[in-house]
Amino acid sequence: QVQLVESGGGSVQAGGSLRLSCAASGRTISSYYMGWFRQAPGKEREFVAAIRWSGGSTGYTEAVKGRFIISRDNAKNTVYLQMNSLKPEDTAVYSCAASTRRLAYIPLTAHDYTYWGQGTQVTVSS
C-alpha cells in the first residue's frame, strides 16, 4: 500500500503561482511514476503531469506546458507541482497518484495509476 497526501492548494489571482506537494508513505518502492491529475466541476478528470521516480523523466499535458513544473525529492518521497502563470481554467481539484506499472513511457491515463491522494482545491480568480 502507498499513502499519498497532497498539500499546497488554495486561492490565487490569475497570473499567480502555487506549489502543490504530494508526500508518499508506505510501500513507496512499488511505485515507478507519480502523476498529477485535476478535475474541474462538471468535467472529467484529466492528466496534468507525471514524473518517474528513477531518472526523473517527465510528461505534461499541452495546456500546462511552459507553466507547470513537476519535480521530485526522492529522499523525502515527495513530488511537487509548481504552477506558474495560473489561469481561471486551471481551477480544479488536483490529485496526485502513484503508478506501479513498469512502463517505458509516461502513463497518461488514470487507469494506469493505482494509488490516489484525497485531492486539494486550487481556485484561480480572474
Secondary structure, DSSP 8 states (H G I E B T S, - for coil): -EEEEEE--EEEETT--EEEEEEEEESGGG--EEEEEEE-TTS--EEEEEEETTT--EEE-GGGTTTEEEEEEGGGTEEEEEE-S--GGG-EEEEEEEE----SS---SGGG--EE---EEEEEE-
